[in-house]
Amino acid sequence: MQLKTILNRVQKHQSFVYSEIRLLDDKKQLKLEITVKPRANSRAICSGCGSKCPGYDRLPPRSFEFIPLWGILAFFVYRMRRVQCPNCGIKVEQVPWATGKRTVTTTYAWFLARWAKGMAWSQVADAFCTSWYTVYTAVDMAVQWGRDHVNLEGITAIGIDEIYRGKAGGYVTLVYQINRDRIRLLWVGAENKSKTLLRFFKWYGQERSEKLEFVCSDMWRGFVGVIAKKATNALHILDRYHIVANINKAIDKVRPSEVKELKSKGLEPVLKGSRWWLLKRPENLTAKEEVSLATLLQYNLKTIRSYLLKEDFQFFWEYTYAKNAGKFIDRWCTRAMRSRIGPMKAVAKMLRNHKELILNYFRAKKEFSSGVVEGLNGKAKVTMRKAYGFSTYKMLETALYHTLGVLPEPEVTHRFF
C-alpha cells in the first residue's frame, strides 16, 4: 500500500490531490515533502467571503507541518493560488488543511493540543520535533474552538475560588461547574475583585444566572455581595474548607505569641515544635505525636484551649438539620468569646456574621461544598507549575481552560492516536 493511499484514507481533501512525495535527509532529521496540487478545472475559494472565484496567479511553494510519520517530519507543500474575487478583490485562497497564515496543518494542531493535555508543552515540542510556540498556538486554537462551542445548558451548581500566582501575578479567580454529572472549569478571570466576578456573570448571562440553584464560595465579602446580587435564586453555601482553615490560622497566631511569652518568663518551652500536632486531625497523628500531644494537653495554655475549641468545632459538620447546627454555632461562639483569646474571638465574630450562609450547607443536604473546588484548585496549581515561565496571563488562562475546561472538539474522520 503506497503512502498516497494512506493519506487519501486518513486525510483526504476535496478538490486537491497528493502529487509527489519525496524523502529528504538534511543530516539532522529525515523529512517527507508531500506535494499537494489542485484538481484539474477546480476553482479556488476566496479566503474572505468563501465563494469560488477565478484564479489570478500562483505564489511560491509554502510548507505546512503535518503529523510526523514513524518519527519522520512531514510537510504538505503547496503553491497557494490568489483569486480575483468580485467582493473582496485579490485574495489568497482558502485551503482545507490550514487556516489563515498558519504554517501548521489543522490536523497536526489538534494532534499537538491533545498531547498537551497530559504533558508540559515543552515536552510535547521535544517529543514531536517542533517548537514550543507551535504547541502553544495549537492549544490556543483548541481552546478558542472549544470555548466557542461550549455547552452552558443544565448548569445548576457552581463553585467560586481564587488561587495565588505569586507576587508578580497576583490572584486568579476561577469559576467551576460542580454538578454531580459534570465538573469542569467554566471561567477564568484576572485578580480576585468584585468586578472580576461581575465579569463572569456578564459573560454567563442573566437568564442562566437566575437558573443557578447552588453557589459555593469562601467568605470574601466581594464575592458574597456579587453572588447575592447576581445569583438571586441560588442557595449560597460558604466553603467548609475555608472555615476550618480560618480556625487553624487562629491557632497559628496564638501559638507563636505564647511561645515568646513563655520564653520571656523563663518557663519551659513546651510549645516548641508543636505546630503540626495542633493542626493535624487526631486520626492522622503518628504514635509518637499522640504521646507528645497528650503530654501537651495537660497544660492550661491559650494554645491548648484554642486547640480544644478547634476539635470541638468538628462536631458541627456531623449535624443533619440547619436548626440544630445553628444552635451549636451559637454555643461554640459563646465559648470562644468567653475564652478571651483574640484570634478565636475573631473567628467567632466571623461565624456569627456569616451564620445563615454557613447553615446553607445543611439546607443543601450536604450535597455541595467547595471540597470539589479545592481538588480542582490543586489541578490548577499543577497546571501553573507546568506553565512556569509563561510570559503573559493569556497563556496561563489558555492552559487552565485546556486542562480543566472539558472543552468539546470537532468530529474528525480519523484520530491519529
N, C-alpha and C positions, 0 to 999 in steps of 0.2 A: 504494500500500500504506500503510495507516494505522499510526501508531506503536503502537497497541494490538496490531496483528497481529504487529509485530516483537517486542514484549515477550513475547507469548504464544509466539513461536517460540524465543526465546533464554532466557527467564526465566519459565517457567510454573510456577504454584504450585497444587497440588491443593487444592480446596475454597475457593479465592479467585479473584476476578476483578478485572481492571483496569476501573475505572468511568469516572472523569472525568480528563482531562489538561488542565492549564492552563499557559500560558506567562506568567511574571511578569517584570517589569522593574523592579528596585529601584534603577536608575540606576548601580549598580556592577557588577552581574552578572545575566545572564539566568538564570532558574530554571524548571525544569519540575517541577510538582507532579502526581504520578501518584497518584490516589486508588485505594486498594485496599479492596474490600469482600468479606465472606464470602459464599459461595454460599448461596442460599436453602435453609433447612432443614438446613444443615451445623452440626455441633456443634463447639464449641471443645475444644482439647486442653489438659489441665492441665499447667502447666509443672513441677509437682512430680513426678507419677508417670507422666505421658504417656498417661493414659486420657481418653477422650471423656466430657465432662460437660455438664450443662445450664448455660445461661448465668445469670449473676447480675445484672450491669449492664454498662454501657459507660463507658470512660474518655474524657477529652478527646482530640482528634486528636494523633497523635505522628508525627514525621517521621524517616525513615531515609535516610541518604545512599546513593545508588546511583551507578553509574559515569556520569560526565559524557557527554553525547551532543553531539558536534560542538562541544565547548567550552562547552556549556550545563550548568550544575549540575542534577542530577536528584535528586528525593526521592520516596520512597514515603510517602504519608500514610495513616494507618490509625488508626481508633479501636479500641484494644485492648479485648477483652472480658474480664471477670472471670467465673470459673466457680465453681460450688458443687460442690466435689469431696468425695465421701464419705470419702476417705482423707486428703486434705490440707487440707480446709476451703476457704476462699475464696482463690483464686489467680488471678493474671493468666495469660491463655492463652499457649500456646507458638505462635509463628509460624514458618513455614519459611524466611523470608528473613533472620532475625536471631536472635541468641541472647542470653538474659539481658536485661540492661538496656542493651545496646549500641545506639547510635543510628546505627550503620553497618551496611549490609546485609553479609551474609557474602560475597556475590559481590564486592562492592566491596573488602572487606578482603583477599581473595585477590588481586584485581587490583593493589592497592597493594603487597602483600607481594612479588609477582613483580617489579614495577618496582624495589623497594627492594634487590633483589639486586645490581643493576648501578649504582645511583645512591645518593648520600647521601640520607638520609631527609629532610633539609630541602629538597633539590632536588625530590624526589618530591612533597612537600607543596606547593611552589610551582607545580609543573607541573600539578597537578590541583586547585588552589584549595582545599586542605584544610589541616588543622593538622598540625604535627609530631607531636603526641601521637596523632592519629588514625593516622598512618603507623606509629608505634611499636606501638600496640595491634594493628594489623593484622599486623605482623611477629611480635609475641609470640604471637598466635593461631596463625599458620602454624607457628611453632617448636614450640609446645605440641602441636599436632596431629601434626606430623612426628615429634617425639620419642616420642609415644605409639604411633606406628605404625612406628617404625624397625625394620628387619630386622637382627638381630645374628648371623645364621647365616653360617657359612662364613668367619669371620674367623680367619686363621692368623698374621698378622703385624701388630704394632703398633709405633708409634714414640712415644716419650715425650720431651717437652722443656718448657722454660719460657721465657716471654718477660717482659720488664720493662715495667711500665706507667708507671713514674715513681716519684718519692718518695712521692707521695700514694697511689698504687695498689698499689705493691709488685709482686710476681711473680704470674703466672697459669700454672698447669700445664695443658698441652694433651696429649691422647692422640689419636693418629691411627691409622686403619686404613691400612696401606701395602701391602696385597696388590696384585699387578700388575694385576688386573682391577678393582680398586676402591680409590681413595684418597680419604679423607674424614676430617673431624673427628668423633671418637667422643664425647669428653667434655671438659669444661672444669671446672677447679677453682681456687678462690682460693688464693693462696700456693703455695710450692714445698716443702712439708714432707713428711715420711714419711706423716703422717696424711692428707695430701691425696691421695696416690697410693693409700693404703689405701681411701679413699672410692670411688675409681674401681673397684677390684677388688670392693668390696662391691656396687656398682651393677651391675657386669658379671656377677657370679655365679661361683661356684666351678667349676661344670661347664664353662662356656665358657673360663674361665681355664686349665683343665687341657688344653684343646684348642689353646692357642696354641703355635705352633712357633718363632716368632722374635719377639724383643723388642729394639728398638733404643733406646738412651738415652745420655746423657752419663755422666760418671764420678762424679756426685754420689752420695756414699755412702748418703744417704737413699733414693734411687731404687734403687740396687743392692741394698740389703738387702731392700726390699719385693718387688722382682722375684724375687729368689731364694726368697722365702718363698711368694709367691702364684702365680707362673708357673713351677711346678716342672718342667714338661716342655718348656719353651721354651729355645731357644738364645739367650742374652743377648749381643747384639752392641754393643760400645761404639762411640760415634759417631766416625767418622773426622774429621768437621769439627772437633770439639772437641779432638781430639788435635793436629791441625795448629794450631789456634788457641792452644793452650797453649804450643807451641813458639814461635809468633810473639810471644806475651806475654812469654816469657822473653827474647827478643831485645830487646823494648821496655823491659825492665828493665835489661839490660846496657848498652845504648847511652847512655841519659841519664847514668848514673853515670860512664861512661868519658868522656863529653863534659866533664863537670865536672872529672874528673881531669886531662885534657889541658890544660884552661884554667888550672887551679891550678898546673900545672908550666910554664906559658908556652909550650906546644908548639902547633904548627899545628892549628887546629880542623877536621881533615879529616872528622870525622863530622857536622859541622853540615849539616842539611838532607838527610841520607841516609836518613831513616826509611823512606820508601816504596820506595826502591831495594832495601832489605834485605828488605822484607816481600813484595814482588811476586814472582811466578814469573818466571824468566828470559825465557820466551817472551812475557811481557806488557810487557817493558821497551821504552821508546822508544829510538831510536838514540842520542840524547844521554845517556839514563840508562845505557845499556850502556857507553858510554865512561867515564862517571863512576864506575860500579861497578867496572869493570876497573882503574881507577886506584886505587880504594879497597882492592881485594883485595891490593895489593902490601904493605900494612901488616900487621904482626903484632900485631893488636889482639884483645882478648877479643871485641869485637863481630863482627869478621870471622870468628874461629874459631866463634862461635855461628852465624853465617850459613852457614858451610860444613857444620856439623853439621845444620842445618835442611835444606839442599839434599840432603845425603846421605840423610836420612831419607825423602825422596820415593821412593827405590828400594824401600822397604818395601812400597809398595802394588802393585808390579809382580809380587810373588811369587804363586804359584798354590797352594802347599801350606802348611798351617799349620806343619809341622815346620821347613821351610826359613825361613819368615818368623820363627819363634821364634828361630832361630839368629842371624838378622840383628838382632833386638831385643837379644839378649844382647851382641853385638859393639858395637852402637851405644851401648848404655847404659854399657858399659865405657869407651868413648872419652869419653863425656860426663862420667863420674865422674872420669876422669883429667885432664880439661880444667881442673879447679879453678875452674870458672865456676859460682857459686852457683845462679842461676836454671836453668841447663841441668842441673845435678846434681839439682835438684828435679824436673825433667821426667823424668829417667832413673829416679828413685825411683818416680814415679807410674806410669811404663810397666811397671816390674818388678812393682809391686803389682797391676796390672790386666792382666798379660800374657795370661792364659788368656782373659779376656773379649775382649781386643783380637784375639786369634787366631781367635775365633769368626767374624770377618768372612770368613776364608778357609774355615773349616769350612762356612759357609753358601754357599760358592762365589761370593762377592761379589755375590750376588743382592739382598741387603738392606743398606741403610745409611741413615744419617739425612740423606743428601742430599735425599731427598724431603721429609723433615720440615722441613729448613731452607727449602725452597721454600714449603711451606705456612706456615711461620712468617712469611715475607715477606708473604704474602697476609693473614695475621692482623694484622700490623703496619699494613698499609694500611687494614684494617677499623678498627683502633684509631684511626688518624688521621681516618678518616671520622667516627668516634664521638667526636671531640673535643667536650668539654662534657657528655658523659653524666654524670649525677649519681650513678649507682649502678653497682655491679658487675653487678647483674642485667641492666641494659641492655646492657652490653658482652658479657656471656655470650650474650644473645639475638642480638646482631649476629653474633658468631662462629659460633654454630650455624647461623644463617640463611645466611651467606655460604659457609661451608666444610663444613657438615654433610651436603650432598647429601640433604636430607630429602625423604621422599615427600609427595605432595599427593593430595587426594581426586579421584576421577574426576568430571568435570563434563560436562554436555551441550553446553556452548558455552564456548570461550575467547575473551575479548574483545580479545586481541592475539596 
